[in-house]
Amino acid sequence: MSTFISAPKRRVRGYQVCDKWLRDRSAKKGKPARPLTAEDLAQYHCIVIALRETVRIMREIDDAVDAHGGWPVSFQADVDAQT
């Protein structure tokens, strides 16, 4: 799955961020949905970029940890190197 597709589906604290953002702006209990402005679209775009970058950075961290023996080996102190 590409990062572009996975970013809008990304979950944070149990909910999909992009889906929640859009739902918050949709019709509710007799109130019509408000049209999205150019500013709204720019904000949504920034959210997608932030999520995409988060996924990329998490992947880099996972790769670095794997390259050093995985969890929890990567975080064990090298006693010989410290003395």
Secondary structure, DSSP 4 states (H G I P E B T S, - for coil): --HHHHHHH-EETTEEHHHHHHHTTS-BTTBPPPPPPHHHHHHHHHHHHHHHHHHHHHHHHHHHHHHTTSTTGGGS--HHHH-
